[in-house]
């Protein structure tokens, strides 16, 4: 009887420990610096954004560099943006196309503004 209570208490403690171990951990995989939790801009917003402004976008990766995975195209509800990951020191070659992700980076000005990524979560 005492052994049974001890095993039951041990099983309960193990279950509680496993549940608590999952608390506070961000869902998904992160490459680079963990992005902000919420999107702060859209692809359309980048046309008016100041150079080097830090933004976070959320969308679907619809295309990526076929050779090294050093850039990708992100599509959100307002349009598309080219995201460069090379300077951040990570690549997206192992991230499947059509994956929804969150990316934080700085605006790169131009006729087609882009984003220099600092991190992604998928």
NUSEMI-628473 format. One record per residue: residue in three letters; residue number from 1; x, y, z of N, C-alpha, C, O in turn. Coordinates in Angstrom, 2 decimals. Layout:
NUSEMI-628473
REC   rest    nr       npx       npy       npz      capx      capy      capz       cpx       cpy       cpz       opx       opy       opz
REC    Ala   NUM         X         Y         Z         X         Y         Z         X         Y         Z         X         Y         Z
...
***
This chain:
NUSEMI-628473
REC   rest    nr       npx       npy       npz      capx      capy      capz       cpx       cpy       cpz       opx       opy       opz
REC    Unk     1      0.82     -1.18      0.00      0.00      0.00      0.00      0.87      1.26      0.00      0.62      2.19     -0.77
REC    Unk     2      1.88      1.30      0.84      2.78      2.45      0.91      3.55      2.61     -0.40      3.78      3.73     -0.86
REC    Unk     3      3.94      1.48     -1.00      4.66      1.51     -2.27      3.76      2.07     -3.37      4.22      2.84     -4.22
REC    Unk     4      2.49      1.69     -3.35      1.54      2.17     -4.35      1.35      3.68     -4.22      1.32      4.39     -5.23
REC    Unk     5      1.23      4.19     -2.99      1.09      5.63     -2.78      2.34      6.37     -3.24      2.25      7.44     -3.84
REC    Unk     6      3.49      5.80     -2.96      4.74      6.41     -3.35      4.86      6.50     -4.87      5.29      7.52     -5.40
REC    Unk     7      4.47      5.43     -5.56      4.51      5.42     -7.03      3.51      6.43     -7.60      3.82      7.13     -8.56
REC    Unk     8      2.33      6.50     -7.02      1.32      7.45     -7.48      1.80      8.88     -7.28      1.65      9.71     -8.17
REC    Unk     9      2.37      9.18     -6.12      2.89     10.52     -5.84      4.02     10.86     -6.80      4.11     11.98     -7.30
REC    Unk    10      4.89      9.89     -7.07      6.00     10.10     -8.00      5.49     10.37     -9.41      6.03     11.24    -10.09
REC    Unk    11      4.47      9.64     -9.85      3.90      9.84    -11.18      3.26     11.22    -11.29      3.40     11.89    -12.31
REC    Unk    12      2.56     11.64    -10.23      1.95     12.97    -10.22      3.02     14.06    -10.29      2.88     15.03    -11.04
REC    Unk    13      4.07     13.91     -9.51      5.15     14.89     -9.52      5.81     14.97    -10.89      6.13     16.06    -11.37
REC    Unk    14      6.01     13.82    -11.51      6.60     13.79    -12.85      5.70     14.49    -13.86      6.19     15.27    -14.68
REC    Unk    15      4.40     14.24    -13.80      3.45     14.87    -14.73      3.44     16.39    -14.55      3.43     17.13    -15.53
REC    Unk    16      3.44     16.85    -13.30      3.44     18.29    -13.03      4.73     18.91    -13.52      4.72     19.98    -14.12
REC    Unk    17      5.86     18.24    -13.27      7.15     18.75    -13.73      7.21     18.87    -15.24      7.74     19.86    -15.76
REC    Unk    18      6.68     17.88    -15.94      6.69     17.93    -17.41      5.80     19.06    -17.92      6.14     19.74    -18.89
REC    Unk    19      4.65     19.26    -17.26      3.75     20.34    -17.67      4.40     21.70    -17.46      4.30     22.58    -18.32
REC    Unk    20      5.06     21.88    -16.33      5.70     23.16    -16.04      6.91     23.42    -16.93      7.22     24.57    -17.23
REC    Unk    21      7.58     22.38    -17.35      8.76     22.54    -18.22      8.37     23.17    -19.54      9.19     23.86    -20.16
REC    Unk    22      7.14     22.95    -20.00      6.69     23.52    -21.26      6.25     24.96    -21.15      6.14     25.65    -22.16
REC    Unk    23      5.99     25.43    -19.94      5.53     26.81    -19.75      6.64     27.80    -20.06      7.80     27.57    -19.73
REC    Unk    24      6.28     28.89    -20.69      7.24     29.96    -20.96      8.10     29.73    -22.18      8.89     30.60    -22.54
REC    Unk    25      7.98     28.60    -22.83      8.78     28.33    -24.01      8.02     28.80    -25.24      6.84     28.48    -25.41
REC    Unk    26      8.67     29.55    -26.11      8.03     30.04    -27.32      7.76     28.87    -28.26      8.59     27.97    -28.41
REC    Unk    27      6.61     28.90    -28.88      6.26     27.85    -29.82      7.06     28.00    -31.09      7.36     29.12    -31.52
REC    Unk    28      7.41     26.89    -31.69      8.09     26.92    -32.97      9.60     26.99    -32.88     10.18     26.97    -31.79
REC    Unk    29     10.21     27.07    -34.04     11.66     27.14    -34.16     12.09     28.58    -34.40     11.37     29.36    -35.02
REC    Unk    30     13.26     28.93    -33.90     13.78     30.28    -34.08     15.15     30.19    -34.74     15.99     29.37    -34.37
REC    Unk    31     15.36     31.06    -35.73     16.66     31.24    -36.36     17.07     32.68    -36.12     16.27     33.59    -36.31
REC    Unk    32     18.31     32.91    -35.70     18.75     34.26    -35.40     18.21     34.72    -34.06     18.03     33.92    -33.14
REC    Unk    33     17.94     36.03    -33.96     17.39     36.62    -32.74     15.88     36.43    -32.73     15.22     36.67    -33.74
REC    Unk    34     15.34     36.02    -31.61     13.89     35.78    -31.51     13.11     37.03    -31.90     13.31     38.10    -31.32
REC    Unk    35     12.20     36.89    -32.88     11.41     38.05    -33.31     10.39     38.48    -32.25     10.06     37.72    -31.34
REC    Unk    36      9.90     39.69    -32.40      8.82     40.18    -31.55      7.61     39.27    -31.71      7.44     38.64    -32.75
REC    Unk    37      6.79     39.21    -30.68      5.63     38.31    -30.70      4.57     38.73    -31.71      3.92     37.88    -32.33
REC    Unk    38      4.39     40.02    -31.89      3.34     40.53    -32.77      3.93     41.28    -33.95      4.98     41.93    -33.85
REC    Unk    39      3.25     41.18    -35.08      3.66     41.94    -36.26      3.47     43.43    -36.00      2.46     43.83    -35.41
REC    Unk    40      4.43     44.24    -36.42      4.35     45.68    -36.24      4.15     46.42    -37.56      3.97     47.64    -37.57
REC    Unk    41      4.19     45.69    -38.67      4.05     46.31    -39.99      3.55     45.27    -40.98      3.48     44.08    -40.67
REC    Unk    42      3.20     45.73    -42.17      2.83     44.85    -43.27      3.78     45.11    -44.43      4.56     46.07    -44.40
REC    Unk    43      3.72     44.27    -45.44      4.57     44.45    -46.62      4.31     45.81    -47.25      5.26     46.47    -47.69
REC    Unk    44      3.07     46.25    -47.30      2.72     47.54    -47.88      3.33     48.69    -47.08      3.74     49.70    -47.66
REC    Unk    45      3.40     48.54    -45.76      3.96     49.60    -44.91      5.43     49.90    -45.23      5.89     51.02    -45.01
REC    Unk    46      6.15     48.92    -45.75      7.58     49.11    -46.00      7.85     50.17    -47.06      8.93     50.76    -47.08
REC    Unk    47      6.90     50.42    -47.95      7.11     51.44    -48.98      7.20     52.83    -48.36      7.81     53.73    -48.96
REC    Unk    48      6.61     53.04    -47.17      6.63     54.34    -46.51      7.58     54.37    -45.31      7.78     55.42    -44.70
REC    Unk    49      8.16     53.23    -44.97      8.99     53.15    -43.77     10.36     53.76    -44.00     10.89     53.74    -45.11
REC    Unk    50     10.92     54.31    -42.95     12.26     54.87    -43.00     13.30     53.76    -43.06     13.11     52.70    -42.48
REC    Unk    51     14.39     54.02    -43.76     15.49     53.05    -43.84     15.99     52.73    -42.44     16.04     53.60    -41.57
REC    Unk    52     16.34     51.50    -42.23     16.90     50.99    -40.98     15.88     50.95    -39.84     16.25     50.68    -38.70
REC    Unk    53     14.60     51.20    -40.13     13.56     51.07    -39.11     13.36     49.58    -38.81     13.25     48.77    -39.74
REC    Unk    54     13.31     49.22    -37.54     13.10     47.83    -37.14     11.60     47.52    -37.17     10.80     48.22    -36.56
REC    Unk    55     11.24     46.45    -37.90      9.85     46.03    -38.01      9.74     44.52    -37.87     10.72     43.79    -38.02
REC    Unk    56      8.54     44.08    -37.59      8.23     42.65    -37.54      7.05     42.39    -38.46      6.03     43.08    -38.39
REC    Unk    57      7.21     41.41    -39.34      6.17     41.02    -40.28      5.77     39.57    -40.03      6.56     38.77    -39.52
REC    Unk    58      4.56     39.24    -40.40      4.09     37.86    -40.31      3.47     37.49    -41.64      2.68     38.25    -42.19
REC    Unk    59      3.83     36.31    -42.17      3.28     35.88    -43.44      3.78     34.50    -43.82      4.29     33.75    -42.99
REC    Unk    60      3.63     34.19    -45.11      4.00     32.88    -45.66      5.22     33.01    -46.56      5.30     33.92    -47.39
REC    Unk    61      6.18     32.11    -46.38      7.36     32.08    -47.25      6.95     31.39    -48.56      6.66     30.19    -48.57
REC    Unk    62      6.92     32.16    -49.66      6.44     31.61    -50.93      7.56     31.28    -51.91      7.33     30.59    -52.90
REC    Unk    63      8.76     31.77    -51.64      9.91     31.50    -52.50     11.16     31.67    -51.65     11.16     32.45    -50.69
REC    Unk    64     12.23     30.95    -52.00     13.49     31.13    -51.28     14.65     30.85    -52.21     14.50     30.22    -53.26
REC    Unk    65     15.83     31.34    -51.81     17.04     31.13    -52.59     17.24     29.63    -52.79     17.35     28.89    -51.82
REC    Unk    66     17.30     29.18    -54.04     17.43     27.74    -54.29     18.84     27.20    -54.05     19.04     25.98    -53.96
REC    Unk    67     19.82     28.09    -53.95     21.20     27.64    -53.79     21.61     27.55    -52.33     22.03     26.49    -51.87
REC    Unk    68     21.48     28.66    -51.60     21.99     28.69    -50.23     20.94     29.01    -49.18     21.21     28.89    -47.98
REC    Unk    69     19.74     29.42    -49.59     18.71     29.77    -48.62     18.97     31.08    -47.91     18.54     31.26    -46.77
REC    Unk    70     19.69     32.00    -48.57     20.10     33.25    -47.93     19.08     34.38    -48.08     19.30     35.47    -47.56
REC    Unk    71     17.98     34.14    -48.78     16.89     35.10    -48.90     15.60     34.34    -49.11     15.61     33.17    -49.50
REC    Unk    72     14.48     35.02    -48.86     13.17     34.44    -49.17     12.18     35.56    -49.44     12.40     36.72    -49.09
REC    Unk    73     11.06     35.19    -50.06      9.97     36.12    -50.32      8.85     35.79    -49.33      8.39     34.65    -49.24
REC    Unk    74      8.43     36.81    -48.59      7.36     36.68    -47.62      6.11     37.34    -48.18      6.16     38.46    -48.67
REC    Unk    75      4.99     36.63    -48.11      3.72     37.20    -48.55      2.80     37.33    -47.35      2.55     36.37    -46.63
REC    Unk    76      2.30     38.56    -47.15      1.27     38.76    -46.13      0.00     39.19    -46.84     -0.08     39.12    -48.06
REC    Unk    77     -0.99     39.65    -46.11     -2.28     40.00    -46.70     -2.22     41.25    -47.58     -3.17     41.54    -48.31
REC    Unk    78     -1.10     42.00    -47.53     -1.00     43.26    -48.29     -0.03     43.20    -49.46     -0.01     44.12    -50.27
REC    Unk    79      0.76     42.16    -49.56      1.73     42.08    -50.65      2.90     41.18    -50.31      2.81     40.33    -49.43
REC    Unk    80      4.01     41.39    -51.02      5.21     40.56    -50.82      6.41     41.44    -50.53      6.44     42.62    -50.87
REC    Unk    81      7.40     40.83    -49.88      8.64     41.53    -49.56      9.79     40.52    -49.61      9.64     39.38    -49.19
REC    Unk    82     10.92     40.96    -50.13     12.12     40.12    -50.16     12.86     40.30    -48.83     13.11     41.42    -48.40
REC    Unk    83     13.19     39.19    -48.21     13.86     39.20    -46.91     15.24     38.57    -47.07     15.36     37.43    -47.53
REC    Unk    84     16.28     39.30    -46.69     17.66     38.82    -46.78     18.09     38.31    -45.40     17.95     39.03    -44.41
REC    Unk    85     18.62     37.10    -45.34     19.05     36.52    -44.06     20.57     36.41    -43.95     21.09     36.08    -42.88
REC    Unk    86     21.26     36.68    -45.03     22.71     36.45    -45.08     23.48     37.20    -43.98     24.32     36.61    -43.31
REC    Unk    87     23.20     38.49    -43.80     23.92     39.29    -42.82     23.63     38.85    -41.38     24.44     39.08    -40.48
REC    Unk    88     22.48     38.20    -41.17     22.10     37.75    -39.82     22.78     36.44    -39.46     22.76     36.02    -38.30
REC    Unk    89     23.39     35.79    -40.44     24.14     34.57    -40.16     23.32     33.29    -40.10     23.76     32.30    -39.52
REC    Unk    90     22.13     33.30    -40.70     21.36     32.06    -40.79     20.76     31.95    -42.18     20.66     32.93    -42.91
REC    Unk    91     20.35     30.74    -42.54     19.73     30.48    -43.83     18.41     29.75    -43.61     18.18     29.17    -42.55
REC    Unk    92     17.56     29.78    -44.63     16.25     29.14    -44.53     16.15     27.90    -45.42     15.04     27.47    -45.77
REC    Unk    93     17.29     27.32    -45.79     17.27     26.18    -46.69     16.49     24.99    -46.11     15.94     24.20    -46.88
REC    Unk    94     16.43     24.85    -44.79     15.70     23.73    -44.17     14.27     24.09    -43.78     13.55     23.25    -43.24
REC    Unk    95     13.85     25.32    -44.04     12.48     25.73    -43.75     11.64     25.46    -44.99     11.94     25.98    -46.06
REC    Unk    96     10.58     24.65    -44.88      9.78     24.31    -46.06      9.06     25.53    -46.65      8.63     26.41    -45.91
REC    Unk    97      8.93     25.55    -47.97      8.13     26.58    -48.62      6.71     26.52    -48.08      6.25     25.47    -47.64
REC    Unk    98      6.03     27.64    -48.12      4.65     27.80    -47.66      4.51     27.67    -46.15      3.43     27.39    -45.63
REC    Unk    99      5.63     27.87    -45.44      5.60     27.90    -43.99      5.21     29.29    -43.54      5.72     30.28    -44.06
REC    Unk   100      4.30     29.37    -42.57      3.96     30.66    -41.97      5.04     31.00    -40.96      5.44     30.16    -40.15
REC    Unk   101      5.50     32.24    -41.00      6.55     32.64    -40.08      6.44     34.10    -39.70      5.73     34.88    -40.33
REC    Unk   102      7.17     34.44    -38.66      7.30     35.82    -38.19      8.76     36.20    -38.36      9.65     35.45    -37.98
REC    Unk   103      9.00     37.37    -38.94     10.37     37.82    -39.18     10.54     39.24    -38.65      9.68     40.09    -38.87
REC    Unk   104     11.64     39.48    -37.97     12.01     40.82    -37.52     13.29     41.22    -38.24     14.19     40.40    -38.43
REC    Unk   105     13.37     42.49    -38.62     14.55     42.99    -39.29     14.46     44.47    -39.50     13.57     45.14    -38.98
REC    Unk   106     15.40     44.99    -40.29     15.41     46.42    -40.59     15.06     46.64    -42.06     15.40     45.85    -42.93
REC    Unk   107     14.37     47.74    -42.30     13.92     48.09    -43.64     15.11     48.45    -44.52     15.99     49.21    -44.11
REC    Unk   108     15.13     47.90    -45.73     16.14     48.23    -46.73     15.40     49.02    -47.81     14.54     48.46    -48.49
REC    Unk   109     15.73     50.31    -47.99     14.99     51.14    -48.94     15.30     50.76    -50.38     16.28     50.08    -50.67
REC    Unk   110     14.43     51.22    -51.27     14.63     51.00    -52.69     13.31     51.05    -53.41     12.26     51.28    -52.80
REC    Unk   111     13.35     50.84    -54.74     12.13     50.83    -55.53     11.19     49.74    -55.02      9.97     49.93    -54.97
REC    Unk   112     11.74     48.62    -54.64     11.02     47.53    -53.99     11.65     47.34    -52.61     12.61     46.58    -52.48
REC    Unk   113     11.14     48.02    -51.58     11.77     47.92    -50.26     11.84     46.47    -49.79     10.96     45.66    -50.09
REC    Unk   114     12.88     46.16    -49.05     13.07     44.83    -48.53     13.31     44.86    -47.03     13.12     45.88    -46.37
REC    Unk   115     13.72     43.71    -46.52     13.96     43.58    -45.10     15.27     42.81    -44.90     15.46     41.75    -45.48
REC    Unk   116     16.15     43.36    -44.07     17.36     42.65    -43.65     17.01     41.98    -42.33     16.93     42.64    -41.29
REC    Unk   117     16.81     40.68    -42.37     16.31     39.94    -41.21     17.34     39.89    -40.08     18.55     39.84    -40.33
REC    Unk   118     16.85     39.90    -38.86     17.68     39.63    -37.69     17.25     38.30    -37.06     18.03     37.68    -36.33
REC    Unk   119     16.01     37.87    -37.33     15.55     36.59    -36.80     14.18     36.22    -37.35     13.40     37.07    -37.75
REC    Unk   120     13.91     34.90    -37.34     12.59     34.40    -37.75     12.12     33.35    -36.76     12.91     32.66    -36.11
REC    Unk   121     10.80     33.23    -36.67     10.16     32.14    -35.91      9.18     31.46    -36.85      8.40     32.11    -37.54
REC    Unk   122      9.23     30.13    -36.86      8.30     29.39    -37.71      7.81     28.15    -37.01      7.02     27.39    -37.57
***
